[in-house]
Amino acid sequence: MYRIQLLALILFGVTASADHHGDGPPNPCHQYYPNIAGEVLLENDKLVVQRFVIQPGQWEGIHRHPPDQLYVHIKGGEWTVRYGDEESTSYSPDGEIGWSDTALEVDAMHQSGNTGSEPIDYMWITLKPGCMATP
């Protein structure tokens, strides 16, 4: 839990002047899921912070990921990840942090689902310089 609080303080310092944007046209820097609505917590010219809650049995749907993303599991749980017909199941603990520097396109047929018994609550922090360079 300490890591999440520290990350929140760092993000607040970096984004204290952030402008929050409402719903609008698709943004290449936003993480979108066909089956899950997320919330933009803050956005500025450097990054986007989004929060998602996935209920037990719920799947994100096939989606893409922009490059340069940090994820933080506020409340972890059991995930099943699919790439086409291949799938694997793992457990993400509370406070888990990870980084992806490359984009993942829709043709990878990627989606994840909450196959546990509790909601999973997590954030994506996407750095804008990388995602804006992606066509």
N, C-alpha and C positions, 0 to 999 in steps of 0.2 A: 504494500500500500504506500510505503514511503516513496518508491520510485514514481508512482502516479502523481503524488502531491508535488514532488520535485519537478516532474515534467510539466504539470499544470502551471507552476510558478514561472518556469522558463518560457512556456508559451505565452503566458500573460505578459511577461516583459517584452517579448518579441512582437506581440500583436496588440499592445495597449491602444494603438491608434487604428485598429482594424475597422473597416467599414463592413457592416452586415448587409448582405444582399438577399432579397426575397426570391420568390420563385421567378424563373425567367427561362430563356432558351437554354438548351443543353450546353454545358461548359466542359471543355476537355479536361479541366482540372478537378472536376467533381467526380466522386465515386457514385455511380448509379446502379441500382439493382432493380430488375423488373418486378420483383415481388415484395420488396421491402422499402418502405419510406424512411429516409434518413432526415437528419436535421443539420443544417449548416450552423455551427456554433459561432464561427467567426471566419472572416475572409479579408485579406488585404492584398497588396501587390506582391507579397512574398509567399503566402501559403493559404491553404483552405483547411479548416478543421471541421470534420463531420462526425456525427454520432449515430450509431445504429443499434437497435435492440432486436434480436431475433428470438422469437418464441420457440419452445420445443416443437419439433416436427416441421418447422418453417424452413423453406429453402429460398436463397437469394434469387435464383434464376440465372441463366447464362448471361455473363457480363464481361466487360473489359476492365482493366486496371490501367490508369496512367502510370508513368514511371515516377520514381522518387517519392515513394510513399512510406510512411511510418505508421504502424498500427499499435494500438494500446488496448489490451483487454482489461476493461474496468472490472467486469465480471466474466470470467472465462467459462468454459464448459466443453462438452464433447462435440466436435466437428466431424462431419464427413465431407470430404472434398472430392469432387468429380472433375475429370478431364475426359470428356466423351464417355466411353464405356468403362474407363478405369476409375476406381475410387479407393480412398484410404480414410481411415478414421483415426483421430488423435484427440488428445485432451490439451486445451490451452488453460493454464492456471490464471487466477486473478493477477493482474499486474504484468502479464507477459507483454513484452515489447519486441517488435520485429521490423525489419526494413526490406523493401524491395526497390532496387534501382532500375529495373527494366519494365517496360510496358508489357501487358498481357492483352492480346486482342481477342475479340469475340470468336474468331475461328478456332481458338483453343478449346472451345466448348467447356469452359470452366464455370463451376458453380459450387457453392458450399451450403450445407444445411446443418441446423442444430439438431443433432440426433441424441441429445441428452434430455434430462428431465427438468432443467431450469433455464430461464432466459439467459442469453449471452448478450452482454452490453460492451460495445467496443467503439473506438474512434479510429478514423483514418486522418492523418495529417499529410497533405500532399503539397510538395514544394512546387511553386509555380514556374520557375525557370525551366524545369525539365518537362512538365506537362504542356507548356505552351509551345515547346519546340516540336511536339508530337503532332503529325498531321491528322 
